[in-house]
Amino acid sequence: MADADDVRHVALALPDVVEIDSEGFDFRVADKGFVWSYPERRPGRPRLIRTDVAVLYVGDEAEKQALLLGEPEVFFTTPAYEGLPLVMLRLAQVDVDRLTELVTDAWRMRVPGSLDGGAAVAEAPARHRPARTRR
């Protein structure tokens, strides 16, 4: 079972990741978000920042639908995310290894090719530290 601390650990282990100041977690690479806390919208009330749910960048609609249909207990979406290449991940439904795979894939889709490092990226969480972080 993964949690917000695991998201933070995995994301900050990737190269060139910046953590944006927020109520939950919010990680960017090259000024592009790849994983952040789910800002649940509640009618007539302020948004609730959910640190038990991560929003992941997935690249395209086909990947989004594959995740939603293949693992509905793990991934979901809302009307506010219709047409966007994003899914929500229930952190309690994945272990740290799966979380690492998902966050690394999201990072890989957002990182510029010059920062990617080719095949070495698969090992990035164990070998690299972020260039800059802000808390």
N, C-alpha and C positions, 0 to 999 in steps of 0.2 A: 504494500500500500504506500503510494507516494504522497507527498504533501508539498506545501509551498516552499519549505526549506530545501527540499530535493530539487524543485524547479530552479531555485536560485543557485544552488551548487552546480547543477548541470549547465545552466546557461552561462554562468560566469567562468566556467572552465573552457568555453569556446573562445577562439581568437577574436579580438576586436569588438567584443560585446560591451555595451554600455547599459547600465541599469538606470532607468528614468525614475526620478522621485515620484512615488505614488502611494496610495493607501495600501496597496497590495504589492504585486510585482509587475514589472514592465521592462522587457528587454528588447534592445535594438542592436542592429549591426548596419553600418553605413546609413544611419538615420531611418532604417526600415524596421518596423516591429515584426517580431517572429513569435513571441510568446508573452502573454500578459494575463493578469487576473480578469475574470469575467465581470463586467459591470452590469449586473442584473437590473433591468428596467422594471420599475413597479409603478403602475398607474397612480398618479396623484401623490407619489412619494419620491424622495430622492433615490438616485441609483444606489444599489447595495454592491459594494466591491466584494466579490466572492473569491477568496483565496483557496477554496477547495475545488474550484473549477478554473482550468486554464483555457484561454483562447489561443489556438494554434493556427499559424499560417500554413496552408496546405498546397498552395500553388494554383490549382484550377478546380473547376466544378466536377470533373470526372473523379479526381482523387477525393474530394469532399463527399460525393455520393457513395463512393466505394467504402469509405470509413463509416458513414452514417448507416448504410444498409448492412455492412458486414459485422459491425459491432455496436448495435444500438444501446447496449448497456454501458458502453464506454464513451461514445461520442453522441453529441446532439447539436441542434442548431435552433434558432428562433427566427421569427419573421424579420427582425431587425438585421439579420445577417444574410438574408435572401440575396442571392447573386454575388456574394463575396466569397473569396477563396479561404474561408475561415471555418473552423469547427470548434466546439467546446468539448473539452476533455474532463471527465470526472476523475480527478486525481486518485481517489480511493479505489478506483477500479483497475489501476495499473501498478506494476512494481517499478522499481527504480531503473532496471534494465530497459524496460519498454519505454518509460519516460525519457530516458537518455536517447533512445532511438528516435522517438517522435520529435523531441526538441532539437536534436542534431539535424534531422531532416528539414525541419522548419528553418533553422539557421542556414543550412546549405542552400535553400531556395532563395534566400534573401541576400546572402553575402555576394559581393562583387567577385567575379572570376579571379581577379588578381589577388584576392585575399584567401581564396578557397584552399590552396595548398594541395589540390589533387587528392590522391588516395590517402594522404596523411590525415585528412579531416576525420576519417572514421576513428582515429585514435586521439583526436583533439581533446576530449574531456580529461584524459589522463596525462597529457603532456603539455598543454598550453595554459597560460594565464591570460586574462583579459588585458588589453592595452590600457584601458581606462575604465574606471567604474565610478558611479555616483550614487550615493544613497541618500 
